[in-house]
Amino acid sequence: MADRPILFSAPMVHALLAGRKTQTRRILNPQPYDFVTDGKRYWNASGCVGGRICVSDADLAALHHWCAGDRLYVREDHYRFGFWESVPDGKTKGGRMKWRFVGDSAIRFDVPANVRLGRHHKDPATPAWHKRLGRFMFRRDSRLTLIVEGVRVQRLQDISEVDAIAEGITLIEEAQECPVEAYRDLWNSLHGPDAWDANPWVVALTFRVIQENIDNIGAEA
């Protein structure tokens, strides 16, 4: 059983908090391709991690590190109080000075009144609220943990209406005739305009959501 991070966009975090989202789909990389022998589906070794042949969807997903029982802590965009400092002897590939953010334990999920957009070039050392991307969130600050209860491998476009709703979709536009169309629009907004048409193999994770004690968010681990 693994305990590892998973990134979500702000709308999907809201769906998790509201209890509307109990599934997520992630692209398998590298992409496998399947064949059928004696009525059973197998996965070709050249499309699998580690060069092995899998005899089940669960085995394939496990090779990509997705397993039932995993604990996935949600990383999301947030705001942290801190300041910027230069990295001693640090240079970018272009020869410019490197900077790093030094934050304390205080974070917020709503936009603070005095948030700074990026590093303030004239005054980087003054502590202030800064927006931080989800990939910079620490485990101790995550307010949502997903317990994986089901793992399936399927083509992206094989999603059903029931599963699209479980992805947190709500129909807010008359032009969206069904949940699958709404999910298609969401997928393209996250992965690019032609991402749905590519119809990649994905792992579909079903989970239950645990909301951590947000009173302890930002406390020292």
C-alpha positions as a LaTeX table, in Angstrom:
\begin{tabular}{lrrr}
\hline
Residue & $x$ (\AA) & $y$ (\AA) & $z$ (\AA) \\
\hline
Met1 & 0.00 & 0.00 & 0.00 \\
Ala2 & 1.51 & 3.29 & $-1.14$ \\
Asp3 & 1.12 & 6.76 & 0.30 \\
Arg4 & 1.91 & 9.25 & $-2.45$ \\
Pro5 & 0.77 & 12.54 & $-3.98$ \\
Ile6 & $-1.77$ & 13.20 & $-6.71$ \\
Leu7 & $-2.41$ & 16.59 & $-8.35$ \\
Phe8 & $-5.88$ & 18.07 & $-8.87$ \\
Ser9 & $-7.07$ & 21.31 & $-10.45$ \\
Ala10 & $-9.06$ & 23.79 & $-8.37$ \\
Pro11 & $-12.49$ & 22.80 & $-9.86$ \\
Met12 & $-11.81$ & 19.14 & $-9.11$ \\
Val13 & $-10.71$ & 19.93 & $-5.56$ \\
His14 & $-14.04$ & 21.73 & $-5.08$ \\
Ala15 & $-15.83$ & 18.63 & $-6.40$ \\
Leu16 & $-13.91$ & 16.45 & $-3.92$ \\
Leu17 & $-14.80$ & 18.75 & $-1.05$ \\
Ala18 & $-18.46$ & 18.78 & $-2.12$ \\
Gly19 & $-18.56$ & 14.98 & $-2.26$ \\
Arg20 & $-19.36$ & 14.89 & $-6.00$ \\
Lys21 & $-16.11$ & 13.32 & $-7.16$ \\
Thr22 & $-15.31$ & 9.66 & $-6.45$ \\
Gln23 & $-13.34$ & 8.80 & $-9.61$ \\
Thr24 & $-10.34$ & 10.09 & $-11.51$ \\
Arg25 & $-8.65$ & 9.02 & $-14.75$ \\
Arg26 & $-4.91$ & 9.18 & $-15.39$ \\
Ile27 & $-3.08$ & 8.48 & $-18.64$ \\
Leu28 & $-0.92$ & 5.33 & $-18.68$ \\
Asn29 & 2.64 & 6.14 & $-19.72$ \\
Pro30 & 3.98 & 4.35 & $-21.67$ \\
Gln31 & 0.79 & 3.48 & $-23.53$ \\
Pro32 & 0.14 & $-0.29$ & $-23.64$ \\
Tyr33 & $-1.57$ & $-2.20$ & $-26.41$ \\
Asp34 & $-3.56$ & $-5.34$ & $-25.92$ \\
Phe35 & $-4.18$ & $-8.63$ & $-27.68$ \\
Val36 & $-6.54$ & $-11.53$ & $-26.99$ \\
Thr37 & $-5.51$ & $-15.17$ & $-26.65$ \\
Asp38 & $-7.96$ & $-17.94$ & $-25.71$ \\
Gly39 & $-10.54$ & $-15.31$ & $-24.87$ \\
Lys40 & $-8.28$ & $-13.59$ & $-22.34$ \\
Arg41 & $-6.80$ & $-10.13$ & $-22.72$ \\
Tyr42 & $-3.05$ & $-9.75$ & $-22.41$ \\
Trp43 & $-0.81$ & $-6.72$ & $-22.56$ \\
Asn44 & 2.14 & $-6.68$ & $-24.94$ \\
Ala45 & 5.46 & $-6.45$ & $-23.12$ \\
Ser46 & 6.75 & $-3.56$ & $-25.23$ \\
Gly47 & 3.95 & $-1.40$ & $-23.87$ \\
Cys48 & 4.49 & $-2.25$ & $-20.22$ \\
Val49 & 6.79 & $-0.88$ & $-17.58$ \\
Gly50 & 9.67 & $-3.26$ & $-16.93$ \\
Gly51 & 9.17 & $-5.25$ & $-20.15$ \\
Arg52 & 6.74 & $-7.73$ & $-18.62$ \\
Ile53 & 3.49 & $-9.21$ & $-19.91$ \\
Cys54 & 0.45 & $-8.71$ & $-17.69$ \\
Val55 & $-2.58$ & $-10.95$ & $-17.63$ \\
Ser56 & $-4.95$ & $-8.57$ & $-15.88$ \\
Asp57 & $-5.86$ & $-4.91$ & $-15.73$ \\
Ala58 & $-4.85$ & $-4.83$ & $-12.07$ \\
Asp59 & $-1.36$ & $-6.16$ & $-12.91$ \\
Leu60 & $-0.94$ & $-3.54$ & $-15.62$ \\
Ala61 & $-2.09$ & $-0.74$ & $-13.32$ \\
Ala62 & 0.26 & $-2.00$ & $-10.59$ \\
Leu63 & 3.19 & $-1.72$ & $-12.97$ \\
His64 & 2.25 & 1.93 & $-13.34$ \\
His65 & 2.01 & 2.19 & $-9.54$ \\
Trp66 & $-1.78$ & 2.36 & $-9.21$ \\
Cys67 & $-3.18$ & $-0.20$ & $-6.74$ \\
Ala68 & $-6.29$ & $-0.70$ & $-4.65$ \\
Gly69 & $-5.59$ & 0.30 & $-1.07$ \\
Asp70 & $-3.25$ & 3.14 & $-2.01$ \\
Arg71 & $-3.54$ & 6.38 & $-0.02$ \\
Leu72 & $-3.25$ & 9.38 & $-2.34$ \\
Tyr73 & $-2.82$ & 12.75 & $-0.69$ \\
Val74 & $-4.15$ & 15.59 & $-2.80$ \\
Arg75 & $-1.80$ & 18.36 & $-3.89$ \\
Glu76 & $-3.49$ & 21.59 & $-4.92$ \\
Asp77 & $-2.67$ & 25.24 & $-5.52$ \\
His78 & $-2.45$ & 27.11 & $-2.22$ \\
Tyr79 & $-1.04$ & 30.22 & $-0.56$ \\
Arg80 & 1.94 & 30.14 & 1.78 \\
Phe81 & 3.40 & 32.88 & 3.93 \\
Gly82 & 7.11 & 33.40 & 3.33 \\
Phe83 & 9.79 & 35.18 & 1.35 \\
Trp84 & 12.33 & 34.64 & $-1.44$ \\
Glu85 & 16.10 & 34.34 & $-1.12$ \\
Ser86 & 18.87 & 33.83 & $-3.63$ \\
Val87 & 20.54 & 30.41 & $-3.91$ \\
Pro88 & 24.25 & 30.70 & $-3.05$ \\
Asp89 & 26.32 & 30.06 & $-6.18$ \\
Gly90 & 23.10 & 29.04 & $-7.97$ \\
Lys91 & 22.67 & 29.94 & $-11.63$ \\
Thr92 & 20.04 & 29.05 & $-14.22$ \\
Lys93 & 21.01 & 27.57 & $-17.59$ \\
Gly94 & 20.86 & 31.10 & $-18.94$ \\
Gly95 & 23.29 & 32.32 & $-16.31$ \\
Arg96 & 20.75 & 34.19 & $-14.19$ \\
Met97 & 20.55 & 34.05 & $-10.40$ \\
Lys98 & 18.47 & 31.23 & $-8.88$ \\
Trp99 & 15.90 & 31.97 & $-6.21$ \\
Arg100 & 14.09 & 29.76 & $-3.72$ \\
Phe101 & 10.98 & 30.31 & $-1.67$ \\
Val102 & 11.30 & 30.08 & 2.12 \\
Gly103 & 7.90 & 29.51 & 3.69 \\
Asp104 & 6.72 & 29.04 & 7.23 \\
Ser105 & 3.98 & 26.68 & 8.38 \\
Ala106 & 1.09 & 29.06 & 7.61 \\
Ile107 & $-0.91$ & 28.27 & 4.47 \\
Arg108 & $-4.31$ & 29.23 & 3.12 \\
Phe109 & $-6.57$ & 27.89 & 0.40 \\
Asp110 & $-8.58$ & 31.09 & $-0.14$ \\
Val111 & $-6.89$ & 34.10 & $-1.72$ \\
Pro112 & $-5.37$ & 36.35 & 1.00 \\
Ala113 & $-5.96$ & 40.08 & 0.78 \\
Asn114 & $-2.26$ & 40.97 & 0.39 \\
Val115 & $-1.05$ & 38.16 & $-1.84$ \\
Arg116 & 1.96 & 38.86 & $-4.06$ \\
Leu117 & 2.06 & 37.60 & $-7.62$ \\
Gly118 & 5.41 & 35.88 & $-7.93$ \\
Arg119 & 8.70 & 37.11 & $-6.51$ \\
His120 & 8.81 & 40.84 & $-5.80$ \\
His121 & 12.04 & 41.88 & $-7.53$ \\
Lys122 & 12.56 & 45.05 & $-5.50$ \\
Asp123 & 11.69 & 43.53 & $-2.14$ \\
Pro124 & 11.98 & 39.72 & $-2.18$ \\
Ala125 & 12.99 & 39.33 & 1.48 \\
Thr126 & 9.85 & 40.83 & 3.03 \\
Pro127 & 7.50 & 38.04 & 4.19 \\
Ala128 & 4.13 & 38.01 & 2.44 \\
Trp129 & 1.51 & 35.62 & 1.08 \\
His130 & 2.51 & 33.93 & $-2.18$ \\
Lys131 & 0.61 & 31.56 & $-4.42$ \\
Arg132 & 2.28 & 28.14 & $-4.62$ \\
Leu133 & 1.51 & 25.48 & $-7.20$ \\
Gly134 & 0.22 & 22.11 & $-6.09$ \\
Arg135 & 3.49 & 20.36 & $-6.82$ \\
Phe136 & 5.09 & 22.39 & $-4.01$ \\
Met137 & 2.60 & 21.26 & $-1.35$ \\
Phe138 & 3.97 & 19.26 & 1.56 \\
Arg139 & 2.28 & 16.07 & 2.75 \\
Arg140 & 1.46 & 17.64 & 6.11 \\
Asp141 & $-0.52$ & 20.43 & 4.42 \\
Ser142 & $-2.82$ & 18.25 & 2.33 \\
Arg143 & $-6.44$ & 18.49 & 3.44 \\
Leu144 & $-7.73$ & 15.56 & 1.35 \\
Thr145 & $-6.66$ & 11.91 & 1.20 \\
Leu146 & $-8.10$ & 9.47 & $-1.33$ \\
Ile147 & $-8.33$ & 5.77 & $-0.46$ \\
Val148 & $-8.27$ & 3.82 & $-3.73$ \\
Glu149 & $-10.99$ & 1.17 & $-3.76$ \\
Gly150 & $-11.07$ & 0.17 & $-7.44$ \\
Val151 & $-8.68$ & 0.16 & $-10.40$ \\
Arg152 & $-9.72$ & $-0.32$ & $-14.03$ \\
Val153 & $-7.88$ & 0.02 & $-17.34$ \\
Gln154 & $-9.89$ & 1.35 & $-20.28$ \\
Arg155 & $-9.88$ & 3.67 & $-23.25$ \\
Leu156 & $-10.68$ & 7.25 & $-22.29$ \\
Gln157 & $-13.76$ & 7.41 & $-24.53$ \\
Asp158 & $-15.22$ & 4.27 & $-22.93$ \\
Ile159 & $-16.30$ & 6.30 & $-19.91$ \\
Ser160 & $-20.00$ & 5.87 & $-19.12$ \\
Glu161 & $-22.47$ & 8.57 & $-18.10$ \\
Val162 & $-22.49$ & 7.18 & $-14.56$ \\
Asp163 & $-18.70$ & 7.33 & $-14.40$ \\
Ala164 & $-18.62$ & 10.85 & $-15.87$ \\
Ile165 & $-20.91$ & 11.99 & $-13.06$ \\
Ala166 & $-18.62$ & 10.24 & $-10.57$ \\
Glu167 & $-15.79$ & 12.34 & $-12.02$ \\
Gly168 & $-17.55$ & 15.35 & $-10.50$ \\
Ile169 & $-19.22$ & 16.62 & $-13.66$ \\
Thr170 & $-22.17$ & 18.98 & $-13.38$ \\
Leu171 & $-24.18$ & 20.09 & $-16.41$ \\
Ile172 & $-24.10$ & 23.88 & $-16.38$ \\
Glu173 & $-24.55$ & 24.62 & $-20.07$ \\
Glu174 & $-27.46$ & 23.66 & $-22.28$ \\
Ala175 & $-24.99$ & 22.82 & $-25.02$ \\
Gln176 & $-23.69$ & 19.95 & $-22.90$ \\
Glu177 & $-26.20$ & 17.26 & $-23.73$ \\
Cys178 & $-24.82$ & 14.57 & $-21.42$ \\
Pro179 & $-22.20$ & 14.06 & $-18.68$ \\
Val180 & $-19.79$ & 12.38 & $-21.12$ \\
Glu181 & $-19.73$ & 15.49 & $-23.31$ \\
Ala182 & $-19.11$ & 17.64 & $-20.25$ \\
Tyr183 & $-16.27$ & 15.34 & $-19.22$ \\
Arg184 & $-14.82$ & 15.53 & $-22.74$ \\
Asp185 & $-14.74$ & 19.33 & $-22.44$ \\
Leu186 & $-13.09$ & 19.09 & $-19.03$ \\
Trp187 & $-10.46$ & 16.64 & $-20.31$ \\
Asn188 & $-9.59$ & 18.87 & $-23.26$ \\
Ser189 & $-9.32$ & 21.90 & $-21.00$ \\
Leu190 & $-6.76$ & 20.06 & $-18.87$ \\
His191 & $-4.80$ & 18.17 & $-21.54$ \\
Gly192 & $-5.22$ & 20.15 & $-24.77$ \\
Pro193 & $-7.84$ & 20.58 & $-27.52$ \\
Asp194 & $-7.13$ & 17.23 & $-29.23$ \\
Ala195 & $-6.59$ & 15.16 & $-26.07$ \\
Trp196 & $-10.03$ & 13.51 & $-26.13$ \\
Asp197 & $-9.72$ & 12.50 & $-29.78$ \\
Ala198 & $-6.40$ & 10.75 & $-29.01$ \\
Asn199 & $-8.43$ & 8.30 & $-26.87$ \\
Pro200 & $-5.49$ & 7.06 & $-24.76$ \\
Trp201 & $-5.48$ & 4.11 & $-22.42$ \\
Val202 & $-6.16$ & 5.37 & $-18.89$ \\
Val203 & $-6.40$ & 3.96 & $-15.41$ \\
Ala204 & $-9.76$ & 4.73 & $-13.81$ \\
Leu205 & $-9.48$ & 5.00 & $-10.04$ \\
Thr206 & $-12.49$ & 4.77 & $-7.75$ \\
Phe207 & $-11.90$ & 6.11 & $-4.25$ \\
Arg208 & $-13.40$ & 7.39 & $-1.05$ \\
Val209 & $-12.40$ & 10.78 & 0.26 \\
Ile210 & $-11.06$ & 11.52 & 3.72 \\
Gln211 & $-11.05$ & 15.19 & 4.70 \\
Glu212 & $-8.17$ & 15.82 & 7.07 \\
Asn213 & $-8.55$ & 18.01 & 10.14 \\
Ile214 & $-8.07$ & 21.40 & 8.51 \\
Asp215 & $-7.52$ & 23.01 & 11.93 \\
Asn216 & $-4.14$ & 21.29 & 11.88 \\
Ile217 & $-3.24$ & 22.39 & 8.37 \\
Gly218 & 0.05 & 24.27 & 8.47 \\
Ala219 & 1.09 & 22.84 & 11.84 \\
Glu220 & 4.58 & 21.43 & 12.06 \\
Ala221 & 4.78 & 17.76 & 11.19 \\
\hline
\end{tabular}
